[in-house]
Amino acid sequence: MKYAIVEFSGKQYLAHEGSLIEVDRMSLEIGKPVVFKDVLLVSDGKKVDVGAPFVKGASVKGKVQDHPKGKKIIVFKYKPKQRYRRTQGHRQLLTHVAIESIGFPKAPEAETKKKVAAKSKSSATKSSAKRKALTKVSDAKPKAPTKS
């Protein structure tokens, strides 16, 4: 089962392929594609990739379904002995996004092997140069005689 944890507008959402997630209102028309690049975690059922903070190369693609309003929340303010009572309601503006696909990062194996080989060659030349320099310095400076 493929799933990902996506960050959008400061909140985190669990997204499965084929599922519907409810996010804060987006200024996109219904039917427009959406790509979430800030992926915190990606899993294909066997392997889990955790980002630090985001997984490089991972993306979640979806499509805007509709723009509903959320459940009504009642805000009631009350001060005792003052005859002060205020009632206010709030409905959050939301967007439903249907998740179509979860893109996994590609493993650049060939590039990493080349980088490791290049690093080992450069470190070998540096270490041999250090050895030569140290032997020359030790040959040039004689030890000072000690008083006994």
DSSP file (Angstrom, degrees, kcal/mol; ACC not computed):
  #  RESIDUE AA STRUCTURE BP1 BP2  ACC     N-H-->O    O-->H-N    N-H-->O    O-->H-N    TCO  KAPPA ALPHA  PHI   PSI    X-CA   Y-CA   Z-CA
    1    1 A M              0   0    0      0, 0.0     2,-0.3     0, 0.0    44,-0.1   0.000 360.0 360.0 360.0 119.5    0.0    0.0    0.0
    2    2 A K        +     0   0    0     42,-0.2    15,-1.0    43,-0.1     2,-0.3  -0.640 360.0 156.4 -83.0 135.1    1.5    3.3   -1.1
    3    3 A Y  E     -AB  16  43A   0     40,-2.1    40,-2.5    -2,-0.3     2,-0.3  -0.984  18.3-168.7-152.5 162.7    1.2    6.3    1.1
    4    4 A A  E     -AB  15  42A   0     11,-2.2    11,-3.3    -2,-0.3     2,-0.6  -0.987  22.1-130.8-149.1 153.6    2.9    9.6    1.9
    5    5 A I  E     -AB  14  41A   0     36,-2.2    35,-2.6    -2,-0.3    36,-1.2  -0.958  32.5-168.3-108.4 121.4    2.8   12.3    4.5
    6    6 A V  E     -AB  13  39A   0      7,-2.8     7,-2.9    -2,-0.6     2,-0.5  -0.851  15.0-143.6-114.4 141.9    2.6   15.7    2.8
    7    7 A E  E     +A   12   0A   0     31,-2.7     2,-0.3    -2,-0.4    31,-0.3  -0.921  27.2 164.6-105.8 129.4    3.0   19.2    4.3
    8    8 A F  E >   -A   11   0A   0      3,-2.8     3,-1.6    -2,-0.5    16,-0.2  -0.966  66.2 -11.8-146.5 126.9    0.7   21.9    3.0
    9    9 A S  T 3  S-     0   0    0     -2,-0.3     3,-0.1     1,-0.3    -1,-0.0   0.849 128.2 -52.0  51.1  43.4    0.0   25.3    4.5
   10   10 A G  T 3  S+     0   0    0      1,-0.2     2,-0.3     0, 0.0    -1,-0.3   0.527 119.9  98.7  79.2   6.1    1.7   24.4    7.8
   11   11 A K  E <   -A    8   0A   0     -3,-1.6    -3,-2.8     2,-0.0     2,-0.4  -0.883  65.7-130.5-124.4 157.1   -0.3   21.2    8.3
   12   12 A Q  E     -A    7   0A   0     -2,-0.3     2,-0.4    -5,-0.2    -5,-0.2  -0.893  21.0-169.8-111.5 138.2    0.5   17.5    7.6
   13   13 A Y  E     -A    6   0A   0     -7,-2.9    -7,-2.8    -2,-0.4     2,-0.6  -0.974  21.0-133.3-129.3 139.5   -1.8   15.2    5.7
   14   14 A L  E     -A    5   0A   0     -2,-0.4     2,-0.5    -9,-0.2    -9,-0.2  -0.827  29.5-167.5 -90.3 121.6   -1.7   11.4    5.2
   15   15 A A  E     -A    4   0A   0    -11,-3.3   -11,-2.2    -2,-0.6     2,-0.3  -0.952  10.7-175.3-120.1 124.4   -2.2   10.7    1.5
   16   16 A H  E >   -A    3   0A   0     -2,-0.5     3,-1.9   -13,-0.2    83,-0.2  -0.825  42.5 -93.1-106.9 152.1   -3.0    7.2    0.0
   17   17 A E  T 3  S+     0   0    0    -15,-1.0    83,-0.2    -2,-0.3     3,-0.1  -0.489 114.0  15.4 -65.0 130.5   -3.3    6.6   -3.7
   18   18 A G  T 3  S+     0   0    0     81,-2.2    -1,-0.3     1,-0.3     2,-0.1   0.437 102.8 119.6  86.5   0.0   -6.9    6.9   -4.7
   19   19 A S    <   -     0   0    0     -3,-1.9    80,-2.9    80,-0.1     2,-0.5  -0.430  60.7-124.3 -94.9 172.2   -8.0    8.7   -1.5
   20   20 A L  E     -D   98   0B   0     78,-0.2     2,-0.3    -2,-0.1    78,-0.2  -0.969  23.0-165.6-117.6 125.2   -9.5   12.1   -0.9
   21   21 A I  E     -D   97   0B   0     76,-2.8    76,-2.8    -2,-0.5     2,-0.6  -0.861  14.5-138.5-112.7 151.1   -7.8   14.6    1.5
   22   22 A E  E     +D   96   0B   0     -2,-0.3     2,-0.2    74,-0.2    74,-0.2  -0.920  31.9 168.6-110.8 110.6   -9.4   17.7    2.9
   23   23 A V  E     -D   95   0B   0     72,-2.6    72,-2.5    -2,-0.6     3,-0.1  -0.672  42.8 -76.8-115.8 169.9   -7.0   20.7    2.9
   24   24 A D  E    S-D   94   0B   0     70,-0.2    70,-0.2    -2,-0.2    -1,-0.1  -0.269  75.1 -66.3 -61.9 156.9   -7.4   24.4    3.5
   25   25 A R        -     0   0    0     68,-1.6     2,-0.4    69,-0.1    -1,-0.2  -0.153  52.8-160.0 -53.6 130.1   -8.9   26.4    0.6
   26   26 A M        -     0   0    0      2,-0.1     2,-1.1    -3,-0.1    -1,-0.1  -0.867  23.0-126.8-109.6 146.5   -6.8   26.5   -2.5
   27   27 A S  S    S+     0   0    0     -2,-0.4     2,-0.3     2,-0.0    -2,-0.0  -0.302  72.4 113.4 -90.0  52.7   -7.3   29.2   -5.2
   28   28 A L        -     0   0    0     -2,-1.1    -2,-0.1     4,-0.1     2,-0.1  -0.899  68.1-111.5-120.3 151.8   -7.5   26.6   -8.0
   29   29 A E    >   -     0   0    0     -2,-0.3     3,-1.7     1,-0.1    35,-0.3  -0.388  45.8 -85.2 -77.3 159.3  -10.5   25.7  -10.1
   30   30 A I  T 3  S+     0   0    0      1,-0.2    35,-0.2    -2,-0.1    -1,-0.1  -0.445 116.1  24.9 -65.4 133.2  -12.2   22.4   -9.9
   31   31 A G  T 3  S+     0   0    0     33,-2.4    -1,-0.2     1,-0.3    34,-0.1   0.279  88.9 130.8  95.4  -9.5  -10.5   19.7  -12.0
   32   32 A K    <   -     0   0    0     -3,-1.7    32,-2.4     1,-0.1    -1,-0.3  -0.505  61.0-111.1 -77.1 145.2   -7.1   21.4  -12.0
   33   33 A P  E     -E   63   0B   0      0, 0.0     2,-0.4     0, 0.0    30,-0.3  -0.455  28.3-159.5 -76.5 150.5   -4.0   19.3  -11.1
   34   34 A V  E     -E   62   0B   0     28,-2.7    28,-2.8    -2,-0.1     2,-0.5  -0.989   3.7-163.1-129.5 137.1   -2.1   19.8   -7.8
   35   35 A V  E     -E   61   0B   0     -2,-0.4     2,-0.7    26,-0.2    26,-0.2  -0.982   4.9-158.2-123.7 121.8    1.4   18.7   -7.1
   36   36 A F  E     +E   60   0B   0     24,-3.1    24,-2.0    -2,-0.5   -28,-0.1  -0.882  15.1 173.3 -97.7 115.8    2.7   18.6   -3.5
   37   37 A K        +     0   0    0     -2,-0.7     2,-1.7    22,-0.2    21,-0.2   0.683  59.7  84.4 -94.5 -21.6    6.5   18.8   -3.4
   38   38 A D        +     0   0    0    -31,-0.3   -31,-2.7    16,-0.1     2,-0.6  -0.605  59.1 166.6 -86.3  83.5    6.9   19.0    0.4
   39   39 A V  E     -B    6   0A   0     -2,-1.7    16,-2.9    16,-0.3   -33,-0.2  -0.884  18.9-177.5-103.3 120.8    6.8   15.2    1.1
   40   40 A L  E    S+     0   0A   0    -35,-2.6    11,-2.6    -2,-0.6     2,-0.3   0.814  71.1  10.5 -86.0 -33.5    7.9   14.3    4.7
   41   41 A L  E     -BC   5  50A   0    -36,-1.2   -36,-2.2     9,-0.2     2,-0.4  -0.997  60.5-170.6-149.9 142.9    7.6   10.5    4.3
   42   42 A V  E     +BC   4  49A   0      7,-2.4     7,-3.2    -2,-0.3     2,-0.3  -0.999   7.5 177.5-137.1 137.7    7.0    8.1    1.5
   43   43 A S  E     -BC   3  48A   0    -40,-2.5   -40,-2.1    -2,-0.4     5,-0.2  -1.000  23.2-170.2-142.1 141.1    6.3    4.3    1.6
   44   44 A D        -     0   0    0      3,-1.7   -42,-0.2    -2,-0.3     4,-0.1   0.233  65.9 -92.7-108.7  11.7    5.6    1.7   -1.0
   45   45 A G  S    S+     0   0    0      2,-0.4     3,-0.1   -42,-0.1   -43,-0.1  -0.028 121.3  43.4 103.2 -29.6    4.6   -1.0    1.6
   46   46 A K  S    S+     0   0    0      1,-0.3     2,-0.4     0, 0.0    -1,-0.1   0.741 113.4  40.2-111.3 -43.9    8.1   -2.5    1.8
   47   47 A K        -     0   0    0      2,-0.0    -3,-1.7     0, 0.0     2,-0.5  -0.900  63.9-158.5-116.5 138.6   10.5    0.4    2.0
   48   48 A V  E     -C   43   0A   0     -2,-0.4     2,-0.5    -5,-0.2    -5,-0.2  -0.969   2.2-163.0-118.3 127.8   10.0    3.7    3.9
   49   49 A D  E     -C   42   0A   0     -7,-3.2    -7,-2.4    -2,-0.5     2,-0.5  -0.951   6.2-166.6-109.9 122.9   11.9    6.9    3.0
   50   50 A V  E     -C   41   0A   0     -2,-0.5    -9,-0.2    -9,-0.2     4,-0.1  -0.929  13.9-139.0-110.0 130.8   11.9    9.6    5.7
   51   51 A G        -     0   0    0    -11,-2.6     4,-0.3    -2,-0.5     3,-0.1  -0.362  13.1-122.4 -85.4 165.6   13.1   13.1    4.7
   52   52 A A  S    S-     0   0    0      2,-1.1     2,-0.1    -2,-0.1   -12,-0.0  -0.638 104.1 -35.6-135.7  78.5   15.3   15.5    6.6
   53   53 A P  S    S+     0   0    0      0, 0.0    -2,-0.3     0, 0.0     2,-0.3  -0.977 145.6  14.6 -86.5 -21.2   13.0   17.5    6.5
   54   54 A F  S    S-     0   0    0     -4,-0.1    -2,-1.1    -2,-0.1     2,-0.6  -0.839  75.4-112.8-117.4 154.8   11.7   16.6    3.0
   55   55 A V    >   -     0   0    0    -16,-2.9     3,-1.2    -2,-0.3   -16,-0.3  -0.743  37.7-126.0 -83.5 121.0   12.3   13.6    0.8
   56   56 A K  T 3  S+     0   0    0     -2,-0.6     3,-0.1     1,-0.2   -18,-0.0  -0.474  88.8   9.8 -70.4 133.9   14.2   14.7   -2.3
   57   57 A G  T 3  S+     0   0    0      1,-0.3     2,-0.3    -2,-0.2    -1,-0.2   0.340  97.2 122.6  84.3  -7.1   12.6   13.8   -5.6
   58   58 A A    <   +     0   0    0     -3,-1.2     2,-0.3   -21,-0.2   -19,-0.3  -0.664  32.6 168.1 -90.1 144.2    9.3   12.7   -4.1
   59   59 A S  E     - F   0 103B   0     44,-1.6    44,-3.8    -2,-0.3     2,-0.5  -0.990  27.1-142.8-151.1 155.4    6.0   14.2   -5.1
   60   60 A V  E     -EF  36 102B   0    -24,-2.0   -24,-3.1    -2,-0.3     2,-0.4  -0.988  18.3-158.4-122.6 125.4    2.3   13.6   -4.7
   61   61 A K  E     +EF  35 101B   0     40,-2.8    39,-2.4    -2,-0.5    40,-1.7  -0.843  21.8 152.1-108.0 140.6    0.0   14.4   -7.5
   62   62 A G  E     -EF  34  99B   0    -28,-2.8   -28,-2.7    -2,-0.4     2,-0.4  -0.864  34.2-121.1-150.3-176.8   -3.7   15.0   -7.2
   63   63 A K  E     -EF  33  98B   0     35,-2.0    35,-2.8   -30,-0.3     2,-0.3  -0.999  30.0-111.1-138.4 138.0   -6.8   16.8   -8.7
   64   64 A V  E     + F   0  97B   0    -32,-2.4   -33,-2.4    -2,-0.4    33,-0.2  -0.524  32.7 178.9 -70.1 125.9   -9.1   19.4   -7.1
   65   65 A Q  E     -     0   0B   0     31,-3.3     2,-0.3     1,-0.4    -1,-0.2   0.898  55.5 -35.0 -94.3 -54.0  -12.6   17.8   -6.6
   66   66 A D  E     - F   0  96B   0     30,-0.8    30,-2.5   -36,-0.1    -1,-0.4  -0.962  44.8-117.7-161.2 174.9  -14.6   20.6   -4.9
   67   67 A H        +     0   0    0     -2,-0.3    28,-0.2    28,-0.2     2,-0.1  -0.743  43.0 168.0-123.7  80.0  -14.5   23.5   -2.5
   68   68 A P        -     0   0    0      0, 0.0    26,-2.6     0, 0.0     2,-0.3  -0.297  34.1-114.2 -85.9 174.9  -16.9   22.8    0.4
   69   69 A K  B     -G   93   0C   0     24,-0.2    24,-0.2     1,-0.1     3,-0.1  -0.835  33.4-119.7-103.0 149.4  -17.3   24.6    3.8
   70   70 A G        -     0   0    0     22,-3.4    -1,-0.1    -2,-0.3     3,-0.1  -0.077  45.0 -62.7 -78.1-177.8  -16.4   22.8    7.0
   71   71 A K        -     0   0    0      1,-0.1    21,-0.5    20,-0.1     2,-0.2  -0.367  62.3-101.0 -66.1 144.5  -18.5   21.9   10.0
   72   72 A K        -     0   0    0     19,-0.1     2,-0.5    -3,-0.1    19,-0.2  -0.491  34.3-160.1 -73.2 134.3  -20.0   24.9   11.8
   73   73 A I  E     -H   90   0D   0     17,-2.6    17,-1.9    -2,-0.2     2,-0.5  -0.961   9.0-141.9-115.0 130.8  -18.2   25.9   15.0
   74   74 A I  E     -H   89   0D   0     -2,-0.5     2,-0.6    15,-0.2    15,-0.2  -0.813   9.5-163.2 -96.0 127.3  -20.0   28.0   17.6
   75   75 A V  E     -H   88   0D   0     13,-4.1    13,-2.9    -2,-0.5     2,-0.5  -0.953  11.5-175.1-108.9 117.0  -18.0   30.6   19.5
   76   76 A F  E     -H   87   0D   0     -2,-0.6     2,-0.4    11,-0.2    11,-0.2  -0.959   6.9-166.2-120.4 120.1  -19.8   31.8   22.6
   77   77 A K  E     +H   86   0D   0      9,-3.0     9,-2.4    -2,-0.5     2,-0.3  -0.871  13.8 173.1-105.4 137.3  -18.4   34.6   24.8
   78   78 A Y  E     -H   85   0D   0     -2,-0.4     7,-0.2     7,-0.2    -2,-0.0  -0.990  19.1-169.9-148.9 131.9  -19.8   35.1   28.2
   79   79 A K  E > > -H   84   0D   0      5,-2.0     3,-1.2    -2,-0.3     5,-0.9  -0.986  30.2-125.9-121.3 120.6  -18.9   37.4   31.2
   80   80 A P  T 3 5S+     0   0    0      0, 0.0     5,-0.0     0, 0.0    -2,-0.0  -0.322  86.6   8.6 -68.2 147.2  -20.7   36.6   34.4
   81   81 A K  T 3 5S+     0   0    0      1,-0.1     0, 0.0    -2,-0.0     0, 0.0   0.615 111.6  84.9  63.5  15.9  -22.7   39.4   36.2
   82   82 A Q  T < 5S-     0   0    0     -3,-1.2    -1,-0.1     2,-0.1     3,-0.1   0.447  94.1-123.5-121.7  -4.7  -22.2   41.7   33.3
   83   83 A R  T   5 +     0   0    0     -4,-0.4     2,-0.6     1,-0.2    -5,-0.0   0.866  63.6 144.3  58.0  38.7  -25.1   40.8   31.0
   84   84 A Y  E   < +H   79   0D   0     -5,-0.9    -5,-2.0     2,-0.0     2,-0.4  -0.930  12.8 151.9-114.2 113.4  -22.5   40.2   28.3
   85   85 A R  E     +H   78   0D   0     -2,-0.6     2,-0.4    -7,-0.2    -7,-0.2  -0.984  13.2 177.5-141.1 128.5  -23.2   37.3   25.9
   86   86 A R  E     -H   77   0D   0     -9,-2.4    -9,-3.0    -2,-0.4     2,-0.5  -0.998   8.2-165.8-133.1 132.1  -22.0   37.0   22.3
   87   87 A T  E     +H   76   0D   0     -2,-0.4     2,-0.4   -11,-0.2   -11,-0.2  -0.968  13.4 170.2-118.3 131.4  -22.5   34.1   19.9
   88   88 A Q  E     -H   75   0D   0    -13,-2.9   -13,-4.1    -2,-0.5     2,-0.3  -0.997  17.0-149.9-139.9 142.7  -20.6   33.8   16.7
   89   89 A G  E     -H   74   0D   0     -2,-0.4     2,-0.3   -15,-0.2   -15,-0.2  -0.787   8.4-166.2-111.2 156.7  -20.3   31.0   14.2
   90   90 A H  E     -H   73   0D   0    -17,-1.9   -17,-2.6    -2,-0.3     2,-0.4  -0.994   8.5-171.8-144.1 135.7  -17.5   30.0   11.9
   91   91 A R        -     0   0    0     -2,-0.3     2,-0.2   -19,-0.2   -19,-0.1  -0.979  24.4-134.4-127.1 118.5  -17.2   27.6    8.9
   92   92 A Q        -     0   0    0    -21,-0.5   -22,-3.4    -2,-0.4     2,-0.5  -0.457  17.9-124.3 -71.5 138.3  -13.7   26.9    7.5
   93   93 A L  B     -G   69   0C   0    -24,-0.2   -68,-1.6    -2,-0.2     2,-0.2  -0.739  40.0-178.5 -83.8 127.8  -13.3   27.1    3.8
   94   94 A L  E     -D   24   0B   0    -26,-2.6     2,-0.4    -2,-0.5   -70,-0.2  -0.738  24.2-146.8-125.4 168.3  -11.9   23.7    2.5
   95   95 A T  E     -D   23   0B   0    -72,-2.5   -72,-2.6    -2,-0.2     2,-0.5  -0.994  13.4-143.2-136.0 131.1  -10.7   22.0   -0.7
   96   96 A H  E     -DF  22  66B   0    -30,-2.5   -31,-3.3    -2,-0.4   -30,-0.8  -0.843  18.8-168.8 -93.7 126.8  -11.1   18.3   -1.4
   97   97 A V  E     -DF  21  64B   0    -76,-2.8   -76,-2.8    -2,-0.5     2,-0.6  -0.972  13.4-145.8-119.3 125.2   -8.1   16.9   -3.4
   98   98 A A  E     -DF  20  63B   0    -35,-2.8   -35,-2.0    -2,-0.5     2,-0.5  -0.800  20.1-133.5 -88.7 123.2   -8.2   13.4   -4.9
   99   99 A I  E     + F   0  62B   0    -80,-2.9   -81,-2.2    -2,-0.6   -37,-0.3  -0.659  29.6 172.9 -80.9 122.8   -4.8   11.8   -4.8
  100  100 A E  E     -     0   0B   0    -39,-2.4     2,-0.3    -2,-0.5   -38,-0.2   0.855  59.1  -2.7 -97.5 -45.5   -3.9   10.2   -8.1
  101  101 A S  E     - F   0  61B   0    -40,-1.7   -40,-2.8   -84,-0.1     2,-0.5  -0.995  50.1-141.6-151.4 154.1   -0.3    9.1   -7.8
  102  102 A I  E     - F   0  60B   0     -2,-0.3     2,-0.5   -42,-0.2   -42,-0.2  -0.976  22.5-148.8-117.6 118.8    2.7    9.1   -5.4
  103  103 A G  E     - F   0  59B   0    -44,-3.8   -44,-1.6    -2,-0.5    -2,-0.0  -0.761   9.7-150.5 -92.6 127.8    6.1    9.7   -7.0
  104  104 A F        -     0   0    0     -2,-0.5     2,-0.1   -46,-0.2   -47,-0.0  -0.637  25.8-100.2 -94.0 152.5    9.1    8.1   -5.4
  105  105 A P        -     0   0    0      0, 0.0     2,-0.3     0, 0.0   -48,-0.1  -0.455  37.1-119.6 -69.9 143.8   12.6    9.5   -5.5
  106  106 A K        -     0   0    0     -2,-0.1   -48,-0.0   -49,-0.1     0, 0.0  -0.672  22.2-123.7 -84.0 137.4   14.9    7.9   -8.1
  107  107 A A        -     0   0    0     -2,-0.3     2,-2.0     1,-0.1     3,-0.3  -0.719  15.3-153.8 -83.8 109.5   18.0    6.2   -6.7
  108  108 A P     >  +     0   0    0      0, 0.0     4,-1.7     0, 0.0     5,-0.1  -0.498  33.8 155.5 -82.3  73.1   21.0    7.7   -8.4
  109  109 A E  H  >  +     0   0    0     -2,-2.0     4,-2.1     1,-0.2     5,-0.2   0.905  68.0  51.0 -68.3 -43.0   23.2    4.7   -7.9
  110  110 A A  H  > S+     0   0    0     -3,-0.3     4,-1.9     1,-0.2    -1,-0.2   0.899 110.5  49.2 -63.8 -41.0   25.6    5.4  -10.8
  111  111 A E  H  > S+     0   0    0      1,-0.2     4,-2.2     2,-0.2    -1,-0.2   0.900 110.4  49.8 -66.5 -40.7   26.3    8.9   -9.7
  112  112 A T  H  X S+     0   0    0     -4,-1.7     4,-2.3     1,-0.2    -1,-0.2   0.883 109.1  52.1 -67.7 -36.8   27.0    7.9   -6.1
  113  113 A K  H  X S+     0   0    0     -4,-2.1     4,-2.2     2,-0.2    -1,-0.2   0.908 110.1  48.9 -64.2 -40.9   29.5    5.2   -7.2
  114  114 A K  H  X S+     0   0    0     -4,-1.9     4,-2.4     2,-0.2    -2,-0.2   0.909 111.5  49.4 -64.0 -42.2   31.3    7.8   -9.4
  115  115 A K  H  X S+     0   0    0     -4,-2.2     4,-2.3     2,-0.2    -2,-0.2   0.903 111.0  49.2 -64.6 -41.6   31.5   10.3   -6.5
  116  116 A V  H  X S+     0   0    0     -4,-2.3     4,-2.2     2,-0.2    -1,-0.2   0.909 112.1  48.6 -64.6 -42.0   32.8    7.6   -4.1
  117  117 A A  H  X S+     0   0    0     -4,-2.2     4,-1.9     1,-0.2    -2,-0.2   0.907 112.0  48.9 -64.6 -41.6   35.5    6.5   -6.6
  118  118 A A  H  X S+     0   0    0     -4,-2.4     4,-2.2     1,-0.2    -2,-0.2   0.890 111.1  50.2 -65.7 -39.3   36.5   10.1   -7.2
  119  119 A K  H  X S+     0   0    0     -4,-2.3     4,-2.4     1,-0.2    -1,-0.2   0.899 109.1  51.0 -66.0 -40.6   36.8   10.8   -3.4
  120  120 A S  H  X S+     0   0    0     -4,-2.2     4,-1.7     2,-0.2    -1,-0.2   0.883 111.0  48.7 -67.0 -36.7   38.9    7.8   -2.8
  121  121 A K  H  X S+     0   0    0     -4,-1.9     4,-1.8     2,-0.2    -2,-0.2   0.926 113.4  46.2 -66.2 -44.8   41.3    8.8   -5.6
  122  122 A S  H  X S+     0   0    0     -4,-2.2     4,-1.9     1,-0.2    -2,-0.2   0.869 112.1  50.6 -68.3 -35.8   41.7   12.3   -4.3
  123  123 A S  H  X S+     0   0    0     -4,-2.4     4,-2.3     2,-0.2    -1,-0.2   0.851 107.9  54.1 -70.2 -32.8   42.1   11.2   -0.7
  124  124 A A  H  X S+     0   0    0     -4,-1.7     4,-1.8     2,-0.2    -2,-0.2   0.911 110.2  45.8 -66.6 -41.8   44.9    8.8   -1.8
  125  125 A T  H  X S+     0   0    0     -4,-1.8     4,-1.8     1,-0.2    -2,-0.2   0.875 112.9  50.9 -69.2 -36.2   46.8   11.5   -3.5
  126  126 A K  H  X S+     0   0    0     -4,-1.9     4,-2.0     2,-0.2    -2,-0.2   0.917 109.9  48.9 -66.2 -43.2   46.4   13.9   -0.6
  127  127 A S  H  X S+     0   0    0     -4,-2.3     4,-2.0     1,-0.2    -2,-0.2   0.881 110.9  49.7 -67.3 -37.5   47.6   11.3    2.0
  128  128 A S  H  X S+     0   0    0     -4,-1.8     4,-2.0     1,-0.2    -1,-0.2   0.880 110.0  51.5 -68.3 -35.9   50.7   10.4   -0.1
  129  129 A A  H  X S+     0   0    0     -4,-1.8     4,-2.1     1,-0.2    -2,-0.2   0.880 109.0  50.9 -66.4 -37.5   51.5   14.1   -0.4
  130  130 A K  H  X S+     0   0    0     -4,-2.0     4,-2.4     2,-0.2    -2,-0.2   0.907 108.7  51.3 -65.6 -41.6   51.2   14.6    3.4
  131  131 A R  H  X S+     0   0    0     -4,-2.0     4,-2.2     1,-0.2    -2,-0.2   0.915 110.7  48.3 -62.1 -43.2   53.6   11.6    4.0
  132  132 A K  H  X S+     0   0    0     -4,-2.0     4,-1.9     1,-0.2    -1,-0.2   0.918 112.1  49.1 -63.2 -43.3   56.2   13.1    1.7
  133  133 A A  H  X S+     0   0    0     -4,-2.1     4,-2.0     1,-0.2    -2,-0.2   0.894 110.8  50.1 -64.7 -40.1   56.0   16.5    3.3
  134  134 A L  H  X S+     0   0    0     -4,-2.4     4,-2.4     1,-0.2    -1,-0.2   0.890 109.0  50.9 -67.4 -39.2   56.3   15.1    6.8
  135  135 A T  H  X S+     0   0    0     -4,-2.2     4,-1.7     1,-0.2    -1,-0.2   0.885 110.2  50.4 -67.1 -35.9   59.4   13.0    5.9
  136  136 A K  H  X S+     0   0    0     -4,-1.9     4,-1.7     2,-0.2    -2,-0.2   0.909 111.5  47.6 -67.0 -41.3   61.0   16.1    4.4
  137  137 A V  H  X S+     0   0    0     -4,-2.0     4,-1.7     1,-0.2    -2,-0.2   0.907 111.4  49.9 -67.3 -42.5   60.3   18.2    7.5
  138  138 A S  H  < S+     0   0    0     -4,-2.4    -1,-0.2     1,-0.2    -2,-0.2   0.839 111.1  50.1 -67.9 -31.3   61.6   15.6    9.9
  139  139 A D  H  < S+     0   0    0     -4,-1.7    -1,-0.2    -5,-0.2    -2,-0.2   0.854 109.8  51.5 -71.6 -34.8   64.8   15.2    7.9
  140  140 A A  H  < S+     0   0    0     -4,-1.7    -2,-0.2    -5,-0.1    -1,-0.2   0.833 103.0  61.4 -74.6 -33.8   65.4   18.9    7.9
  141  141 A K  S  < S-     0   0    0     -4,-1.7     2,-0.2    -5,-0.1    -1,-0.1  -0.839  72.3-155.3-101.1 112.8   65.1   19.5   11.6
  142  142 A P        -     0   0    0      0, 0.0     2,-0.2     0, 0.0    -3,-0.1  -0.544  30.7-100.4 -79.7 153.5   67.6   17.7   13.8
  143  143 A K        -     0   0    0     -2,-0.2     3,-0.0     1,-0.1     0, 0.0  -0.482  36.5-114.7 -73.6 142.7   66.6   17.1   17.4
  144  144 A A        -     0   0    0     -2,-0.2     2,-0.1     1,-0.1    -1,-0.1  -0.536  34.8-106.4 -76.1 140.9   68.0   19.5   20.0
  145  145 A P        -     0   0    0      0, 0.0     2,-0.3     0, 0.0    -1,-0.1  -0.409  33.1-132.9 -68.2 144.4   70.4   17.9   22.5
  146  146 A T        -     0   0    0     -2,-0.1     2,-0.4    -3,-0.0    -3,-0.0  -0.766  12.2-126.4 -99.4 144.0   68.9   17.4   26.0
  147  147 A K              0   0    0     -2,-0.3    -1,-0.0     1,-0.1     0, 0.0  -0.713 360.0 360.0 -88.7 135.6   70.7   18.4   29.1
  148  148 A S              0   0    0     -2,-0.4    -1,-0.1     0, 0.0    -2,-0.0   0.432 360.0 360.0-122.1 360.0   71.1   15.7   31.7
